[in-house]
Amino acid sequence: MSRNPLKPVAVIVVVLAAPTVAAAAGLNVVRHGPMLQAAFKAAYGETRSHHMTIGTDGDFTLTPSALIHTREGFFLVAAASMDSGGCHVCESGVAVTGFADDHGHPGKMTGQEPLISGGTGFNTPTVWRLDRGYTQYPALLVEGGWRGQGCRSHGVGIVELAPDGPHSRLDYLAEAKDIEDFGDAYGGEHVVGRRMSAHAGQGFVMHYAGWTHPGGYRRLALDITVTYRPKNGRLVPDKVVDDLTC
């Protein structure tokens, strides 16, 4: 997988206890228990962990993190951690596997996304959340970004949890960026992205506003709206803004 602004690292999480089931907008999230272990074994042949090479990204250890139950089926989220250690560009993330709903239990496997990158480097665990506003079916938003040389950026990858399995719709949607003020003429930078509108399955609109602080004065440096629309299975922006990542 080629390097993108979401790298290095990746994403994942979910829930079931004894039986502790958390509901979020019609979604049940199971974080431990026999159902989660059974789904992980069905996907990887093991119940506790699984080592695998993912494309050209390297060797990873996968562990069961959560099982999400939606109207469309079950979705296993496995935490992916790069085996090479905690270097700055060492990657983590999540792998997502879909299963049909067989009378309230995971049934036939419907599809798989081997690795969704996230995190901010150093193999730190990736955080994710669920959302209904970006895609026709519920989406897993995988948080990621970058930290280094005075710059921090944050955004999400969007994985749609569809009836025919999970599908990566967008590698990186920028949400924020900060550059430290080193006391030079530039004076640092702060960018914030906000979703203005969304029509599930039809796309959404993001507004980005950015300020620099030359000489201690605040100056508007970015004010732009970007529209994302579905095209060939992906969410495609109507324009590319270069100043949203480190």
Secondary structure, 3 states (H helix, E strand, C coil): CCCCCCCCCCCCCCCECCCCCEEECCEEEEECCHHHHHHHHHHHCCCCCEEEEECCCEEEEEEEEEEEEECCEEEEEEEEEECCCCCCCCCEEEEEEEEEEECCEEEEEEEEEEEEEEECCCCCCCCEEEECCCCCCCEEEEEEEEEECCEEEEEEEEEEEECCEEEEEEEEEEEEEEECCCCCCCCCEEEEEEEEEEECCCEEEEEEEEEECHHHCCEEEEEEEEEEEEECCEEEECCCCHHHCC
